[in-house]
Amino acid sequence: MAASQDETTEVPVRRRPVRTCIGCRERVDRSDLVRVVAVHGETITFVTPDLRGAAPGRGAHLHLDVSCLERATQRKAFARALRLEGPVDIGPLDAYVRGMTRQTQPAPPTGGA
């Protein structure tokens, strides 16, 4: 039997990738998080943001929020999520998150009447 023109065809809905923030453990759309990767130095490993989301190797995801950064640091989530051993320096990531947070906050009110 042929389909009539009145029948509607269902278009499949594409699901967006979901990732978990290693700070607050909330599952959200990947575009709401920043991917972080480990960059190995001579004596220490640095955790840096991967802004393109294409750096090779294991990655983890984090909200651009200082509270998520602090929670992840307290829980030692970076070493666990990135499977790192030895000293880990989150300085580059910390500077990026705090800089982005400062840019997105509203300007303080100016003195008024």
VEXNU-310148 format. One record per residue (C-alpha): x, y, z; residue in three letters. Coordinates in Angstrom, 2 decimals, padded with zeros to 5 digits, always signed. Example, Ala and Ser with C-alpha at 12.3 -4.5 7.8 and 13.67 -1.06 7.14 Angstrom:
2
{atom {+012.30, -004.50, +007.80}, "ALA"} {atom {+013.67, -001.06, +007.14}, "SER"} 
% end
This chain:
113
{atom {+000.00, +000.00, +000.00}, "MET"} {atom {+001.43, +003.41, -000.95}, "ALA"} {atom {+001.88, +006.11, +001.66}, "ALA"} {atom {-000.47, +009.04, +001.37}, "SER"} {atom {+000.76, +012.61, +001.22}, "GLN"} {atom {-001.05, +013.39, +004.47}, "ASP"} {atom {+001.20, +011.11, +006.49}, "GLU"} {atom {+003.99, +012.84, +008.34}, "THR"} {atom {+007.42, +011.37, +008.30}, "THR"} {atom {+009.43, +011.53, +011.48}, "GLU"} {atom {+012.80, +013.14, +011.18}, "VAL"} {atom {+015.33, +011.61, +013.56}, "PRO"} {atom {+016.54, +014.03, +016.21}, "VAL"} {atom {+020.31, +014.24, +016.52}, "ARG"} {atom {+021.47, +014.03, +020.07}, "ARG"} {atom {+024.15, +016.42, +021.19}, "ARG"} {atom {+027.21, +015.02, +022.98}, "PRO"} {atom {+026.95, +015.09, +026.76}, "VAL"} {atom {+029.96, +015.21, +029.09}, "ARG"} {atom {+030.42, +015.26, +032.87}, "THR"} {atom {+032.12, +018.16, +034.65}, "CYS"} {atom {+034.89, +016.72, +036.83}, "ILE"} {atom {+034.24, +019.46, +039.41}, "GLY"} {atom {+030.52, +019.31, +040.12}, "CYS"} {atom {+029.85, +015.96, +038.37}, "ARG"} {atom {+026.91, +017.48, +036.45}, "GLU"} {atom {+026.18, +016.01, +033.01}, "ARG"} {atom {+025.68, +018.78, +030.47}, "VAL"} {atom {+026.05, +019.50, +026.78}, "ASP"} {atom {+029.70, +019.35, +025.69}, "ARG"} {atom {+029.58, +022.94, +024.43}, "SER"} {atom {+028.92, +024.18, +027.99}, "ASP"} {atom {+032.26, +022.79, +029.22}, "LEU"} {atom {+035.92, +023.33, +028.44}, "VAL"} {atom {+038.05, +020.29, +027.63}, "ARG"} {atom {+041.30, +020.01, +029.58}, "VAL"} {atom {+044.36, +017.94, +028.72}, "VAL"} {atom {+047.70, +017.10, +030.30}, "ALA"} {atom {+050.89, +018.56, +028.83}, "VAL"} {atom {+053.96, +016.75, +030.11}, "HIS"} {atom {+056.96, +018.86, +031.11}, "GLY"} {atom {+060.36, +017.62, +032.21}, "GLU"} {atom {+059.50, +017.25, +035.90}, "THR"} {atom {+055.84, +018.20, +036.17}, "ILE"} {atom {+052.62, +017.76, +034.21}, "THR"} {atom {+050.54, +020.84, +033.40}, "PHE"} {atom {+046.77, +020.75, +033.03}, "VAL"} {atom {+045.77, +023.18, +030.30}, "THR"} {atom {+042.55, +024.06, +028.49}, "PRO"} {atom {+042.08, +022.52, +025.05}, "ASP"} {atom {+040.12, +025.31, +023.38}, "LEU"} {atom {+039.82, +023.59, +020.00}, "ARG"} {atom {+038.83, +020.30, +021.62}, "GLY"} {atom {+041.19, +018.42, +019.34}, "ALA"} {atom {+044.40, +017.90, +021.32}, "ALA"} {atom {+045.62, +014.30, +021.27}, "PRO"} {atom {+045.37, +012.13, +024.31}, "GLY"} {atom {+043.00, +011.76, +027.20}, "ARG"} {atom {+040.83, +014.72, +028.07}, "GLY"} {atom {+038.43, +015.73, +030.82}, "ALA"} {atom {+035.74, +018.40, +030.94}, "HIS"} {atom {+035.11, +021.26, +033.36}, "LEU"} {atom {+032.67, +024.16, +033.70}, "HIS"} {atom {+034.25, +027.60, +033.32}, "LEU"} {atom {+033.44, +028.21, +036.96}, "ASP"} {atom {+035.89, +028.79, +039.80}, "VAL"} {atom {+033.83, +026.65, +042.20}, "SER"} {atom {+034.04, +023.66, +039.83}, "CYS"} {atom {+037.78, +024.21, +039.45}, "LEU"} {atom {+038.25, +024.32, +043.22}, "GLU"} {atom {+036.11, +021.21, +043.79}, "ARG"} {atom {+038.03, +019.28, +041.15}, "ALA"} {atom {+041.31, +020.36, +042.74}, "THR"} {atom {+040.20, +019.36, +046.25}, "GLN"} {atom {+039.02, +015.96, +045.03}, "ARG"} {atom {+042.23, +015.44, +042.99}, "LYS"} {atom {+039.98, +014.82, +040.02}, "ALA"} {atom {+042.48, +016.03, +037.40}, "PHE"} {atom {+045.03, +013.32, +038.16}, "ALA"} {atom {+042.33, +010.66, +038.29}, "ARG"} {atom {+040.41, +011.74, +035.16}, "ALA"} {atom {+043.55, +012.25, +033.08}, "LEU"} {atom {+045.25, +009.16, +034.58}, "ARG"} {atom {+048.31, +011.07, +035.73}, "LEU"} {atom {+051.00, +010.13, +038.19}, "GLU"} {atom {+053.34, +012.52, +039.93}, "GLY"} {atom {+053.03, +016.26, +040.47}, "PRO"} {atom {+050.29, +018.10, +038.58}, "VAL"} {atom {+050.24, +021.88, +038.01}, "ASP"} {atom {+046.84, +023.38, +037.20}, "ILE"} {atom {+048.24, +026.92, +036.95}, "GLY"} {atom {+047.51, +027.44, +033.23}, "PRO"} {atom {+043.95, +026.15, +033.65}, "LEU"} {atom {+043.41, +028.18, +036.83}, "ASP"} {atom {+044.51, +031.39, +035.07}, "ALA"} {atom {+042.24, +030.68, +032.12}, "TYR"} {atom {+039.14, +029.90, +034.24}, "VAL"} {atom {+039.62, +032.90, +036.51}, "ARG"} {atom {+040.25, +035.17, +033.50}, "GLY"} {atom {+037.13, +033.94, +031.71}, "MET"} {atom {+035.07, +034.26, +034.90}, "THR"} {atom {+036.19, +037.87, +035.33}, "ARG"} {atom {+035.18, +038.68, +031.75}, "GLN"} {atom {+031.68, +037.24, +032.11}, "THR"} {atom {+030.80, +038.92, +035.41}, "GLN"} {atom {+028.74, +042.11, +035.22}, "PRO"} {atom {+030.56, +045.34, +035.94}, "ALA"} {atom {+030.19, +046.58, +039.52}, "PRO"} {atom {+027.72, +049.43, +039.95}, "PRO"} {atom {+029.20, +052.89, +039.95}, "THR"} {atom {+028.59, +055.33, +042.78}, "GLY"} {atom {+025.23, +056.96, +042.41}, "GLY"} {atom {+022.69, +059.08, +044.15}, "ALA"} 
% end
